[in-house]
Amino acid sequence: MVDAPTLAPGREDRARGSETAAGGCLYLNGRFHLQALTGVQRYAAEIAAALDRLLAEAGAARPVVMLSPRGSCGAPPSYRLIRHRSFGRLQGHLWEQLELPAATRGGFLVSLGNSGPVLQRRQLIVMHDANVYAHPEVYSRTFRSWYKVLHRAYSHSSIHLATVSAFSKCEIAHYLGLEAGRIFGPTLEGSDHIRRVEPDRGVLARHGLVPGRYVLTVGSLAAHKNLAALAVTAAELDRRGLVLAIVGSGNLAVFGANTAGAPNSARFLGRVSDGQLRALYEEAACFVFPSRHEGFGIPPLEAMACHCPVVAAAAGAVPEACGEAALYCGPDDAAGFAALVGRVIDDPGLNRSLREHGSERAKSMTWEAAARRLLAIIEQVQAREATAPHAWR
């Protein structure tokens, strides 16, 4: 992939000067551009693109700049209003904590991906969940220790926090010892990105899948994704001549050895492109999502956007995201998952109803709507700060 564009010498200095002269730039933490795509990075990328459209259409007067570390990840989208600048010698958390604060001095920073620099107090951080507290066993000691240090610093500072669901808002407030009113949101999330790509149906042939003859799930090998709960489902599908297909991968740097493997009879597809994922959703007999803990839960909404019926665990923020457009059972009810999946396959009326209601639910969950909520939060925070403008439009 091509390096993210940087401003040439002189031009970069002029850009910095215009940011300062504007009286307080809105900065976006673009560290997510160099991270593997998961739900958090999806949120950051889609929200940034939607904010760009909204602010451009509103004729925003002040500059908006995306700041990213130099690296090998591809360039960000061709924004209409947002300018992009990559800089620095460091990467990851070191770049975020040591180099980003100086670059955002005098402005307001929005960090969309769970973390931001402790030294930048004029900042809004979107925290997506409290998984390191609710399920510490699935994270490496280094990962959870670092995030607990960051969270303690955020909770004792003037940094503003927001989140994506009412479920996460309650959990973050509980584990960080904060009043719920200290946390803005929820912004909710979207699923319309999956409809913007062309389906790549070749993925079915590559994995030996037949349309309508497999059930799909999406999840990593992390224990809280609960893939082991689908063992009975996989066995029942195998008896019927169907397949349980699993999209996703495990990140041992984060989850260490605390992973839960897929059922033996399942077909593990690994990571796939958005086009391949859309095709898999559209051709699946059903989508099943057994996760024990989700800050929001994009995959079930993606499935609904692709007219795929959904069975999910009644856990985390998934019922909040999917509403009454899915069937639910307890995350520990392995037989319940198998029974509900069987009902969806065997009952044409139920199947059709879930597809229709799911499609309508997905239409109400868009990235533009989420970005409008986040923009309203940014403006509310700005209005509270005597040294900052009241709005960006």
Secondary structure as the mmCIF struct_conf table of DSSP 4:
data_model
#
loop_
_struct_conf.conf_type_id
_struct_conf.id
_struct_conf.beg_label_comp_id
_struct_conf.beg_label_asym_id
_struct_conf.beg_label_seq_id
_struct_conf.end_label_comp_id
_struct_conf.end_label_asym_id
_struct_conf.end_label_seq_id
HELX_LH_PP_P HELX_LH_PP_P1 VAL A 2 PRO A 5
HELX_LH_PP_P HELX_LH_PP_P2 LEU A 7 ALA A 8
TURN_TY1_P TURN_TY1_P1 PRO A 9 GLY A 10
HELX_RH_AL_P HELX_RH_AL_P1 ARG A 11 ALA A 21
TURN_TY1_P TURN_TY1_P2 ALA A 22 GLY A 23
BEND BEND1 GLY A 24 GLY A 24
STRN STRN1 LEU A 26 ASN A 29
HELX_RH_3T_P HELX_RH_3T_P1 ARG A 31 LEU A 34
BEND BEND2 GLN A 35 GLN A 35
BEND BEND3 THR A 38 THR A 38
HELX_RH_AL_P HELX_RH_AL_P2 GLY A 39 ALA A 58
TURN_TY1_P TURN_TY1_P3 GLY A 59 GLY A 59
BEND BEND4 ARG A 62 ARG A 62
STRN STRN2 VAL A 64 PRO A 69
BEND BEND5 GLY A 71 CYS A 73
HELX_LH_PP_P HELX_LH_PP_P3 GLY A 74 PRO A 77
BEND BEND6 ARG A 80 LEU A 81
STRN STRN3 ARG A 83 PHE A 87
BEND BEND7 ARG A 89 ARG A 89
HELX_RH_AL_P HELX_RH_AL_P3 GLY A 92 LEU A 94
HELX_RH_PI_P HELX_RH_PI_P1 TRP A 95 GLU A 99
HELX_RH_AL_P HELX_RH_AL_P4 LEU A 100 ALA A 103
TURN_TY1_P TURN_TY1_P4 THR A 104 GLY A 106
BEND BEND8 GLY A 107 GLY A 107
STRN STRN4 PHE A 108 SER A 111
BEND BEND9 GLY A 113 ASN A 114
TURN_TY1_P TURN_TY1_P5 VAL A 118 LEU A 119
BEND BEND10 ARG A 122 ARG A 122
STRN STRN5 GLN A 123 VAL A 126
HELX_RH_AL_P HELX_RH_AL_P5 ASN A 131 ALA A 134
BEND BEND11 HIS A 135 HIS A 135
HELX_RH_3T_P HELX_RH_3T_P2 PRO A 136 VAL A 138
BEND BEND12 TYR A 139 TYR A 139
HELX_RH_AL_P HELX_RH_AL_P6 ARG A 141 SER A 155
TURN_TY1_P TURN_TY1_P6 HIS A 156 HIS A 156
BEND BEND13 SER A 157 SER A 158
STRN STRN6 HIS A 160 ALA A 162
BEND BEND14 VAL A 164 VAL A 164
HELX_RH_AL_P HELX_RH_AL_P7 ALA A 166 LEU A 176
TURN_TY1_P TURN_TY1_P7 GLY A 177 GLY A 177
HELX_RH_3T_P HELX_RH_3T_P3 ALA A 180 ARG A 182
STRN STRN7 ILE A 183 PHE A 184
HELX_RH_3T_P HELX_RH_3T_P4 ASP A 192 ARG A 196
BEND BEND15 VAL A 197 VAL A 197
TURN_TY1_P TURN_TY1_P8 ARG A 201 ARG A 201
HELX_RH_AL_P HELX_RH_AL_P8 GLY A 202 ARG A 206
TURN_TY1_P TURN_TY1_P9 HIS A 207 GLY A 208
TURN_TY1_P TURN_TY1_P10 PRO A 211 GLY A 212
BEND BEND16 ARG A 213 ARG A 213
STRN STRN8 TYR A 214 VAL A 218
BEND BEND17 LEU A 221 LEU A 221
STRN STRN9 ALA A 222 ALA A 222
HELX_RH_3T_P HELX_RH_3T_P5 ALA A 223 LYS A 225
HELX_RH_3T_P HELX_RH_3T_P6 LEU A 227 LEU A 230
HELX_RH_AL_P HELX_RH_AL_P9 ALA A 231 ARG A 240
TURN_TY1_P TURN_TY1_P11 GLY A 241 GLY A 241
STRN STRN10 VAL A 243 VAL A 247
HELX_RH_AL_P HELX_RH_AL_P10 LEU A 252 PHE A 255
TURN_TY1_P TURN_TY1_P12 GLY A 256 ALA A 257
STRN STRN11 THR A 259 THR A 259
HELX_LH_PP_P HELX_LH_PP_P4 GLY A 261 PRO A 263
TURN_TY1_P TURN_TY1_P13 ASN A 264 SER A 265
BEND BEND18 ALA A 266 ALA A 266
STRN STRN12 ARG A 267 GLY A 270
HELX_RH_AL_P HELX_RH_AL_P11 ASP A 274 GLU A 283
BEND BEND19 ALA A 285 ALA A 285
STRN STRN13 CYS A 286 PHE A 289
BEND BEND20 ARG A 292 ARG A 292
BEND BEND21 GLY A 295 PHE A 296
HELX_RH_AL_P HELX_RH_AL_P12 ILE A 298 ALA A 305
TURN_TY1_P TURN_TY1_P14 CYS A 306 HIS A 307
STRN STRN14 VAL A 310 ALA A 313
BEND BEND22 ALA A 314 ALA A 314
TURN_TY1_P TURN_TY1_P15 GLY A 316 ALA A 317
HELX_RH_AL_P HELX_RH_AL_P13 VAL A 318 CYS A 322
HELX_RH_3T_P HELX_RH_3T_P7 GLY A 323 ALA A 325
BEND BEND23 ALA A 326 ALA A 326
STRN STRN15 LEU A 327 CYS A 329
TURN_TY1_P TURN_TY1_P16 PRO A 331 ASP A 332
HELX_RH_AL_P HELX_RH_AL_P14 ALA A 334 ASP A 346
HELX_RH_AL_P HELX_RH_AL_P15 PRO A 348 SER A 364
HELX_RH_AL_P HELX_RH_AL_P16 TRP A 367 ARG A 384
TURN_TY1_P TURN_TY1_P17 ALA A 386 THR A 387
BEND BEND24 ALA A 388 ALA A 388
BEND BEND25 HIS A 390 HIS A 390
#
